[in-house]
């Protein structure tokens, strides 16, 4: 089952008043619902494990710094001289 954000705004959009209803915007999004999703999606990791990159539209995104997983064999993620590295089980 894929992960899901706490609030699905697509579901809420279908429940909003009809577009053009008197004094009502077409879709209402509560700030508390936005904050639930932001809190859920926030990456909780040590700053040394996070890099910041430029995303679409010039926005900043954060990325977890973990080396690419090897395609074959059995490995464990370890630290060598302060850097994360995939180690073969024989190296452990």
Buried (B, 14 or more C-beta within 10 A) or exposed (E): EEEEEEBEEEEBEEEBEEEEEEEEEEEEBEEEBEEBBEEEEEEEEEEEEEEEEEEEEEEEEBEEEEEEEEEEEEBEEEEEEEEBEBBEEEEE
